Amino acid sequence: MPRSGPRRPIIGLRMADEQIEALDERAVAEDLLTKAGEPNRSELLRIMIEYAKERMPDGWRPEGWEYRG
């Protein structure tokens, strides 16, 4: 059964296994778990993106970042 509430936008990301593992560890540390007890990395990423939208200055990029469009 689908969850109740507003639709959430779908965002696709490619990540290395190490990045996924780090997100899972952080989700567990922040008690962001699914009903089945699994790390909820999707919810963690939604929180991180919302934080960045509110606080990250326009034009900011990580050091060494390169656009690969």
C-alpha positions as CSV (number, residue, x, y, z in Angstrom):
1,M,0.0,0.0,0.0
2,P,1.4,3.4,-0.9
3,R,2.2,5.8,1.9
4,S,-0.2,8.6,2.7
5,G,0.7,12.3,2.2
6,P,2.0,14.4,-0.7
7,R,4.0,12.8,-3.5
8,R,7.7,13.1,-3.2
9,P,9.9,14.1,-6.2
10,I,12.0,11.2,-7.6
11,I,15.7,11.9,-7.7
12,G,18.2,9.4,-9.2
13,L,21.8,9.3,-8.0
14,R,24.7,7.0,-9.0
15,M,26.9,6.2,-6.0
16,A,29.8,3.9,-5.3
17,D,29.3,1.1,-2.7
18,E,31.4,3.0,-0.2
19,Q,29.1,6.1,-0.5
20,I,26.0,3.9,0.0
21,E,27.5,2.3,3.0
22,A,28.4,5.7,4.5
23,L,24.8,6.9,4.0
24,D,23.4,3.7,5.6
25,E,25.7,4.2,8.6
26,R,24.6,7.8,9.0
27,A,20.9,6.9,8.6
28,V,21.3,4.3,11.4
29,A,23.2,6.8,13.6
30,E,20.4,9.4,13.1
31,D,17.7,6.7,13.7
32,L,16.3,7.0,10.2
33,L,15.0,3.5,9.7
34,T,12.2,2.0,7.6
35,K,9.4,0.0,9.2
36,A,11.4,-3.1,8.4
37,G,14.4,-1.6,10.4
38,E,16.6,-1.0,7.4
39,P,18.5,2.3,7.0
40,N,16.4,4.8,5.2
41,R,19.0,6.5,3.0
42,S,16.2,8.0,0.8
43,E,14.9,10.0,3.7
44,L,18.4,11.0,4.7
45,L,19.1,12.3,1.2
46,R,15.8,14.3,1.2
47,I,16.9,15.9,4.5
48,M,20.4,16.7,3.1
49,I,19.0,18.2,-0.1
50,E,16.5,20.3,1.7
51,Y,19.2,21.6,4.0
52,A,21.4,22.4,1.0
53,K,18.6,24.2,-0.8
54,E,18.0,26.4,2.3
55,R,21.6,27.2,3.2
56,M,24.0,26.6,0.3
57,P,25.2,29.9,-1.4
58,D,24.5,30.2,-5.1
59,G,27.4,29.0,-7.2
60,W,29.0,27.0,-4.4
61,R,30.9,23.9,-5.5
62,P,33.1,21.5,-3.5
63,E,36.9,22.0,-3.9
64,G,38.1,20.1,-7.0
65,W,34.5,19.8,-8.4
66,E,34.3,19.5,-12.2
67,Y,31.1,19.5,-14.3
68,R,31.0,16.3,-16.5
69,G,27.7,16.9,-18.4
